[in-house]
Amino acid sequence: MTTSELTRRTAEDMLGGEPDNATLRRFLHGLPGVDAVGLEQRSAALGTRSIKTTSKAWALDTIVRLIDLTTLEGADTPGKVRSLVAKAMNPDAADPTTPLVAAVCVYGDMVPYAVEALGARHGDPDHGGVSVAAVATAFPSGRSSMAIKLADTREAVAAGADEIDMVIDRGAFLSGNYALVFEQIVRVKEACRREDGSYASLKVILETGELNTYDNIKRASWLAILAGGDFIKTSTGKVAPAATLPVTLLMLEVVRDWYRLTGEKIGVKPAGGIRTSKDAIKYLVLVAETVGEDWLQPHLFRFGASSLLNDVLLQRQKLRTGHYSGPDYVTID
């Protein structure tokens, strides 16, 4: 049985029928509505805790290990990607104890340069390597034909991408064409198949800033998981608002509920706008309090960021040298 066949069977069991528009609408619109006030109050409360001195070093190192170091600009060059990879492999030249980041995230045509630059370091971030993630499916708009989206994905995987960050068709979702979005995710996941039969990990970008309501974000999260996404990701980083604490908390709650139903662990990736250690640690708290600290590892949680690493390294240096005067942090008990 192929991955897509297994996904469809799992979805049919969950939905009680074929994943067509009528069945998906009945399921997604039958989900409990989101208590927006409660969600925002809980995320705000989790972001106001203080942190023990003994926990600061652990928290900072954990953030580094969970970063997808990203460059997604039209002016990206092979040289810029090589510089990004050099930073990923040696985040702090003054401190060899600094962990490696989880991955470098680039456009598909930059994948070969990232793979080449990583060399022997290219590998599973849960075991000391650095992955290559590629955005695909006409990122960031998603406005192209299915054939182009699939070719985009296959090319990146063939070039050595370990992870594919796809964007959903927000127009189709917002118009209620859930079956089309489901089918596209299933087919992109199948396009992640390598020659040896293994699959690149698939992160499904919801672009939550364009989904308008918490209820839509909840439905899109469930839809992405039903269709076989390995991760659900907030944003491309090209649309405001990008990642926020309430939205990430909501997505973590969906992941928690899916795990309770099926025993399967799905990853979450907030991306865009997370620039400081103080902010990043708030996200660690959301994870620990919602799905548990087991999720604080690269195959289950990531930060999509381009500048966050610099601030984390600064805070690590201050802590190491005894001249720490950073902001109050939040606790992870």
C-alpha positions as CSV (number, residue, x, y, z in Angstrom):
1,M,0.0,0.0,0.0
2,T,1.4,3.4,-1.0
3,T,1.5,6.3,1.4
4,S,-1.3,8.1,-0.5
5,E,-3.5,4.9,-0.3
6,L,-2.8,4.6,3.5
7,T,-3.6,8.3,3.9
8,R,-6.9,8.0,2.1
9,R,-7.9,5.0,4.1
10,T,-7.1,6.7,7.4
11,A,-9.1,9.8,6.3
12,E,-12.0,7.6,5.3
13,D,-12.0,5.9,8.7
14,M,-11.9,9.3,10.4
15,L,-14.5,11.0,8.2
16,G,-16.8,8.0,7.8
17,G,-16.7,8.2,4.0
18,E,-14.8,9.4,1.0
19,P,-12.9,12.7,1.4
20,D,-15.1,14.6,-0.9
21,N,-16.3,18.1,-0.3
22,A,-19.5,17.1,1.4
23,T,-17.8,14.7,3.8
24,L,-15.0,17.0,4.6
25,R,-17.3,19.9,5.1
26,R,-19.5,17.9,7.5
27,F,-16.4,16.9,9.5
28,L,-14.5,20.2,9.5
29,H,-17.6,22.3,10.2
30,G,-18.6,19.8,12.9
31,L,-15.5,20.5,14.9
32,P,-16.1,22.5,18.1
33,G,-15.7,26.3,17.5
34,V,-12.7,28.0,18.9
35,D,-13.1,30.1,22.1
36,A,-11.1,33.1,20.8
37,V,-11.0,34.9,24.2
38,G,-10.0,31.7,26.1
39,L,-7.3,30.9,23.5
40,E,-5.8,34.4,23.6
41,Q,-5.9,34.5,27.4
42,R,-4.2,31.1,27.8
43,S,-1.4,32.0,25.3
44,A,-0.9,35.3,27.0
45,A,-0.7,33.7,30.5
46,L,1.9,31.1,29.3
47,G,4.0,34.0,28.0
48,T,4.3,35.8,31.3
49,R,6.3,33.3,33.4
50,S,9.8,33.9,34.8
51,I,12.6,31.4,34.2
52,K,15.0,29.8,36.6
53,T,18.7,30.6,36.0
54,T,19.4,26.8,35.7
55,S,16.9,26.5,32.9
56,K,18.2,29.4,30.7
57,A,21.1,27.5,29.1
58,W,18.9,24.5,28.3
59,A,16.2,26.7,26.8
60,L,18.7,28.6,24.6
61,D,20.3,25.5,23.4
62,T,17.0,23.9,22.6
63,I,15.9,26.9,20.5
64,V,19.1,26.6,18.4
65,R,18.5,22.9,17.8
66,L,15.0,23.6,16.6
67,I,15.7,26.4,14.1
68,D,15.3,26.1,10.4
69,L,17.8,28.8,9.3
70,T,16.2,30.4,6.4
71,T,16.9,32.5,3.3
72,L,14.0,32.9,0.9
73,E,14.7,36.0,-1.2
74,G,14.6,36.6,-4.9
75,A,18.2,37.7,-4.7
76,D,19.5,34.5,-3.1
77,T,22.7,33.2,-4.7
78,P,24.8,30.1,-4.3
79,G,27.3,32.1,-2.3
80,K,24.6,33.3,0.1
81,V,23.4,29.8,0.6
82,R,26.9,28.6,1.3
83,S,27.2,31.3,3.9
84,L,24.0,30.2,5.5
85,V,25.2,26.6,5.6
86,A,28.5,27.7,7.2
87,K,26.5,29.5,9.9
88,A,24.3,26.4,10.4
89,M,27.3,24.1,10.8
90,N,29.2,26.5,13.1
91,P,26.7,28.9,14.7
92,D,29.2,30.4,17.1
93,A,32.9,30.2,16.2
94,A,33.8,31.3,19.8
95,D,31.9,28.4,21.4
96,P,32.3,24.9,20.0
97,T,29.6,23.6,22.4
98,T,26.9,25.5,20.5
99,P,24.4,23.0,19.0
100,L,23.8,22.8,15.3
101,V,20.5,24.1,13.9
102,A,18.0,21.6,12.6
103,A,17.9,22.6,9.0
104,V,18.6,25.2,6.3
105,C,15.5,26.2,4.4
106,V,16.0,27.5,0.8
107,Y,14.3,27.7,-2.6
108,G,14.3,24.5,-4.6
109,D,16.9,25.6,-7.1
110,M,19.3,26.3,-4.2
111,V,19.0,22.8,-2.7
112,P,22.1,21.4,-4.6
113,Y,24.3,24.1,-3.2
114,A,23.1,23.5,0.3
115,V,23.6,19.8,0.1
116,E,27.1,20.3,-1.4
117,A,28.1,22.8,1.3
118,L,26.8,20.6,4.1
119,G,28.8,17.6,3.0
120,A,29.1,15.0,5.8
121,R,27.0,17.2,8.1
122,H,24.0,16.6,5.8
123,G,21.7,14.4,7.8
124,D,19.1,13.8,10.5
125,P,19.0,16.7,13.0
126,D,17.8,14.3,15.7
127,H,21.1,12.5,15.3
128,G,23.5,15.4,14.9
129,G,23.0,16.3,11.3
130,V,21.6,19.3,9.5
131,S,18.6,18.8,7.1
132,V,17.9,20.6,3.9
133,A,14.4,22.0,3.6
134,A,13.0,23.3,0.4
135,V,9.9,25.5,-0.2
136,A,7.9,24.2,-3.0
137,T,4.5,24.2,-4.8
138,A,4.9,27.8,-6.2
139,F,5.8,29.2,-2.8
140,P,4.7,31.6,-1.4
141,S,1.4,32.2,-3.4
142,G,0.7,28.6,-4.4
143,R,-0.8,29.9,-7.6
144,S,0.2,27.4,-10.2
145,S,-1.0,24.2,-11.9
146,M,-0.9,20.9,-10.0
147,A,1.6,19.6,-12.6
148,I,4.0,22.5,-11.8
149,K,3.6,22.0,-8.0
150,L,4.4,18.3,-8.3
151,A,7.4,18.9,-10.6
152,D,8.6,21.6,-8.2
153,T,8.5,19.0,-5.3
154,R,10.0,16.1,-7.2
155,E,12.9,18.3,-8.4
156,A,13.8,19.4,-4.9
157,V,13.6,15.9,-3.5
158,A,15.7,14.5,-6.3
159,A,18.3,17.2,-5.6
160,G,18.6,16.1,-2.0
161,A,15.9,18.0,0.0
162,D,15.0,16.1,3.2
163,E,12.0,18.2,3.8
164,I,9.4,20.0,1.6
165,D,7.5,23.0,2.9
166,M,4.5,23.3,0.6
167,V,1.8,26.0,0.6
168,I,-1.9,25.2,0.5
169,D,-4.2,26.8,-2.0
170,R,-5.8,29.3,0.3
171,G,-8.3,30.4,-2.4
172,A,-9.6,26.9,-2.7
173,F,-9.8,26.5,1.1
174,L,-11.6,29.8,1.7
175,S,-14.1,29.0,-1.1
176,G,-14.9,25.7,0.6
177,N,-13.2,23.4,-1.9
178,Y,-11.7,21.2,0.8
179,A,-11.5,18.2,-1.4
180,L,-9.1,20.0,-3.8
181,V,-6.8,21.1,-1.0
182,F,-6.9,17.5,0.4
183,E,-6.1,16.0,-2.9
184,Q,-3.2,18.5,-3.5
185,I,-1.6,17.7,-0.2
186,V,-1.9,13.9,-0.8
187,R,-0.3,14.2,-4.2
188,V,2.5,16.4,-3.1
189,K,3.2,13.9,-0.3
190,E,3.5,11.2,-2.9
191,A,5.8,13.4,-4.9
192,C,8.1,13.5,-1.8
193,R,8.9,9.8,-2.5
194,R,12.6,9.1,-3.1
195,E,14.0,6.4,-5.4
196,D,14.7,4.1,-2.4
197,G,11.0,4.2,-1.3
198,S,11.5,6.6,1.6
199,Y,9.8,10.0,1.8
200,A,11.0,13.5,2.4
201,S,9.1,15.0,5.4
202,L,6.2,17.2,4.3
203,K,5.4,20.5,6.1
204,V,2.1,22.0,5.1
205,I,2.0,25.8,5.3
206,L,-1.4,27.1,6.1
207,E,-0.6,30.9,5.7
208,T,-2.7,31.6,8.8
209,G,-2.6,35.3,8.2
210,E,-4.8,34.8,5.2
211,L,-7.3,32.4,6.8
212,N,-9.1,35.2,8.7
213,T,-10.5,33.3,11.7
214,Y,-9.4,30.8,14.3
215,D,-12.1,28.4,13.2
216,N,-10.6,28.4,9.7
217,I,-7.1,27.8,11.1
218,K,-8.4,24.9,13.1
219,R,-10.1,23.4,10.1
220,A,-7.1,23.9,7.9
221,S,-4.9,22.2,10.5
222,W,-7.2,19.2,10.6
223,L,-7.4,19.0,6.8
224,A,-3.6,19.1,6.4
225,I,-3.1,16.3,8.9
226,L,-5.9,14.2,7.4
227,A,-4.2,14.6,4.0
228,G,-0.9,13.2,5.3
229,G,1.2,16.3,6.3
230,D,4.0,15.4,8.7
231,F,4.1,19.0,10.0
232,I,1.7,21.9,10.1
233,K,3.3,25.3,9.6
234,T,1.9,28.7,10.3
235,S,3.2,30.9,7.6
236,T,5.5,31.6,4.6
237,G,6.9,34.6,6.4
238,K,5.8,36.7,3.5
239,V,2.3,37.6,4.9
240,A,1.5,39.6,8.0
241,P,0.6,38.5,10.6
242,A,2.9,35.5,10.5
243,A,3.4,33.2,13.6
244,T,1.6,34.3,16.7
245,L,1.3,32.6,20.1
246,P,-2.5,32.1,19.9
247,V,-2.4,30.6,16.5
248,T,0.5,28.3,17.4
249,L,-1.3,27.2,20.6
250,L,-4.4,26.4,18.5
251,M,-2.3,24.3,16.1
252,L,-0.7,22.5,19.0
253,E,-4.1,21.7,20.4
254,V,-5.1,20.1,17.1
255,V,-1.9,18.0,17.1
256,R,-2.6,17.0,20.7
257,D,-6.1,15.9,19.8
258,W,-4.9,14.0,16.7
259,Y,-2.4,12.2,18.9
260,R,-5.0,11.2,21.4
261,L,-7.2,9.8,18.6
262,T,-4.6,8.0,16.6
263,G,-1.3,7.7,18.5
264,E,0.5,9.6,15.7
265,K,2.7,12.6,16.5
266,I,2.5,15.5,14.0
267,G,5.0,18.4,14.0
268,V,4.3,22.1,14.3
269,K,6.4,24.9,12.8
270,P,5.7,28.6,13.7
271,A,7.5,30.7,11.1
272,G,7.9,34.4,10.5
273,G,8.3,37.2,13.0
274,I,10.0,35.3,15.8
275,R,13.2,37.3,16.3
276,T,14.2,37.2,20.0
277,S,15.1,34.5,22.5
278,K,12.4,35.9,24.8
279,D,9.7,35.3,22.2
280,A,11.1,31.9,21.2
281,I,11.0,30.6,24.8
282,K,7.3,31.5,25.0
283,Y,6.8,29.1,22.2
284,L,8.7,26.4,24.0
285,V,6.3,26.8,26.9
286,L,3.3,26.4,24.6
287,V,4.7,23.1,23.4
288,A,5.6,21.8,26.9
289,E,2.3,22.8,28.4
290,T,0.1,21.6,25.4
291,V,1.7,18.5,23.9
292,G,4.6,17.8,26.3
293,E,8.3,18.2,26.2
294,D,8.6,15.1,24.0
295,W,7.7,17.5,21.2
296,L,10.8,19.6,21.8
297,Q,12.9,17.8,19.3
298,P,13.6,18.6,15.6
299,H,11.3,16.0,14.0
300,L,8.3,17.5,15.9
301,F,8.9,21.2,16.4
302,R,10.7,23.9,14.4
303,F,11.2,27.6,14.3
304,G,11.2,29.1,10.8
305,A,13.6,32.1,11.2
306,S,16.3,34.1,9.6
307,S,17.4,36.4,12.4
308,L,16.4,34.5,15.6
309,L,19.7,32.6,15.8
310,N,21.7,35.8,16.2
311,D,19.8,36.9,19.3
312,V,20.0,33.4,20.8
313,L,23.8,33.3,20.4
314,L,24.1,36.8,22.0
315,Q,22.1,35.6,25.0
316,R,24.2,32.4,25.2
317,Q,27.4,34.4,25.2
318,K,26.2,36.7,28.0
319,L,25.2,33.7,30.1
320,R,28.5,31.9,29.5
321,T,30.7,34.9,30.3
322,G,28.7,35.9,33.4
323,H,27.6,39.2,31.9
324,Y,24.0,38.2,31.3
325,S,21.6,41.1,31.4
326,G,18.9,39.8,29.0
327,P,15.2,40.2,29.3
328,D,13.0,38.2,31.7
329,Y,12.2,34.9,30.2
330,V,9.4,32.4,30.7
331,T,9.6,29.2,32.7
332,I,9.6,25.7,31.4
333,D,9.0,23.6,34.6
